[in-house]
Structures are given as C-alpha cells and as structure tokens.
Amino acid sequence: MTIEANTRLSGLKFAVGFASHSQAVVSEAANNLGDALGSFVTIIGTRLSQKKNGPAPSLQPLFSMSALKLWPDPSRVCFTRKKST
C-alpha cells in the first residue's frame, strides 16, 4: 500500500511540477519515488531473509585465501642481491 501511494503521489507531483515549472515540486516527486523504491527494497529484503535454506555459507575460506595471495609467507620470500661487476 505504501509503495502504491508513494508512486501515485510521485506521478501527481511530477505532473504538477512540470506543468507549473516548479523545480521544488519535481524534486519532491523524485523524493517520493525514492521512498517507494526504498520500501520495495525493504520488502524484498525481508522476504529473502525469511527463507529457510539452511545455514549461511561461511566466507572465512575466501578471506583467508585472499590474504595469503596478498601477503605471502615471509619464510618463502627470497630476496636476491645483484652482484656488481
């Protein structure tokens, strides 16, 4: 109901804003449209979070592997020195 009301209100404000050349009213229409989008995202997020698909997957291996790639083991790093001739 809130999404529908915000969308209709936004459409009405856009029409009035363009007809009266009022940037303030058009801006308010965009604000109402953003509120409708925020409500939609909230509803979708709530529905997705209520699904029961078992335990959430662990992201620990992903982060530990990326850390190993970024910071190699110091014991395996070999620094060589160029000999001057």
N, C-alpha and C positions, 0 to 999 in steps of 0.2 A: 504494500500500500504506500509506503514512504517513497519507494523508487518511482512508482507511477505518479504520485503527487509532485515530486520534485521535477520529474521530466515534463509534465504538463505545465507546471509553473515556469520552468525554464523556457519552454517554447513560447508561452504567452509573453514573457519578459523580452525574449529576443524580438518578437514581432513588434511589441510596443516600442522597444529601444530603437529598432531600425526605422520605424515609422516616424518617431519623434527626433531622430538623430541624436539620441542621448547615449553617450559612452558609458555613463554610470549605470543605466538600466541594462545595457548589453553586458557590462561587466558583472552585474548581479545575476544575470541569466547564466553566464558561464560558471559563476559560483554555485548556483543551484544544480547545474548539470554535474559539476564536480561532486556535490553532495550525493547525488543519485548514483554516480559511479562508485563512490566510497561505500555506500550502502550495499550495492550489488557485490562488490568485492568482499565485504564483511560477511554477507550471507553465504557466498560460495566457500569462503574460508572456513566458516563454522560447519558447513555440511561436510566438507572434506575432512575436517579434524574429527568428526564423529564416526567416520568409517572405521570398522574394526578389521584391519588387515594383518594383525599380528604385531609383534614388537617392531619398533622402528629400527632400521638398519644403523649399524654403528659406522661413524665416519672416521674412527680412530685410525684404521689402516691407511686410509687415504692421506691423512695429515702426516702420519709418521713416514710414509714413503716419500712425500714431497719434501719433508725436512731432510731426509737422507740425501736426496738429489741436490738440494740447495747447499747443504753443509756436509761435505764428505768427511769421512773418518780421518782425523789428523794423523793417525798412525800409517795410513795408506798413501798420504800425500808425499810425493818425493820432489824435493827441491834440488835442482841441479845447478851447478855453477859453471859458467863458461870459462874455459881456460884461456888466459891471454897468451898470445904468441909473441 
